[in-house]
Amino acid sequence: MASSTATRVQKRREVLRRAGLRPLQMWVPDTRRPGFAEECRRQSGIVAEADKRDSDLGSFLDAALDDLDDRAG
């Protein structure tokens, strides 16, 4: 006799817990929601404008990349 879906899910979760994992619920933005794309554009514009005004940003990002390269190599 086949086990119910709930029983299979419970068994799978028990296996994962024994492996040291725990369940996690994560909420993410609903990209299908009306106005989502417009809000992304609005926020991106704010960030782009802030980046233009920050003259030290480029050198900071270059230094961070150099640091990552040094750690990887």
C-alpha positions as CSV (number, residue, x, y, z in Angstrom):
1,M,0.0,0.0,0.0
2,A,1.4,3.4,-1.0
3,S,2.1,5.9,1.8
4,S,0.3,9.2,1.8
5,T,2.0,12.3,0.7
6,A,2.1,13.7,4.2
7,T,3.8,10.5,5.5
8,R,6.4,10.7,2.7
9,V,7.1,14.3,3.5
10,Q,7.4,13.6,7.2
11,K,9.9,10.8,6.6
12,R,11.9,13.0,4.2
13,R,12.0,15.8,6.8
14,E,13.2,13.4,9.5
15,V,16.0,12.2,7.2
16,L,17.0,15.8,6.6
17,R,16.9,16.7,10.3
18,R,19.1,13.7,11.1
19,A,21.5,15.0,8.5
20,G,21.8,18.2,10.6
21,L,19.4,20.4,8.5
22,R,16.4,22.3,9.6
23,P,13.4,23.7,7.7
24,L,13.4,27.4,6.9
25,Q,10.6,29.4,5.5
26,M,11.7,32.4,3.3
27,W,9.5,35.1,1.9
28,V,10.6,36.7,-1.3
29,P,9.1,39.6,-3.3
30,D,6.2,38.6,-5.6
31,T,7.5,39.5,-9.0
32,R,4.0,39.0,-10.5
33,R,2.5,41.7,-8.3
34,P,1.2,44.8,-10.2
35,G,3.8,47.6,-9.9
36,F,6.7,45.4,-9.1
37,A,8.7,46.3,-12.2
38,E,8.0,50.0,-11.8
39,E,9.2,49.8,-8.2
40,C,12.4,48.0,-9.3
41,R,13.1,50.7,-11.8
42,R,12.4,53.4,-9.2
43,Q,14.8,51.8,-6.6
44,S,17.4,51.1,-9.3
45,G,17.3,54.8,-10.3
46,I,17.9,55.9,-6.7
47,V,20.9,53.5,-6.4
48,A,22.4,54.6,-9.8
49,E,22.1,58.2,-8.8
50,A,23.8,57.6,-5.5
51,D,26.6,55.7,-7.3
52,K,27.2,58.6,-9.6
53,R,27.6,61.0,-6.6
54,D,30.0,58.7,-4.8
55,S,33.4,59.4,-6.3
56,D,35.1,56.8,-4.0
57,L,32.9,53.9,-4.9
58,G,34.9,52.7,-7.9
59,S,38.2,52.5,-6.0
60,F,36.4,50.8,-3.0
61,L,35.0,48.2,-5.3
62,D,38.3,47.7,-7.0
63,A,40.0,47.2,-3.7
64,A,37.4,44.7,-2.6
65,L,37.8,42.7,-5.8
66,D,41.6,42.7,-5.3
67,D,41.1,41.4,-1.8
68,L,38.9,38.6,-3.1
69,D,41.4,37.8,-5.8
70,D,44.2,37.6,-3.2
71,R,42.2,35.2,-1.0
72,A,41.3,33.0,-3.9
73,G,44.8,32.7,-5.4
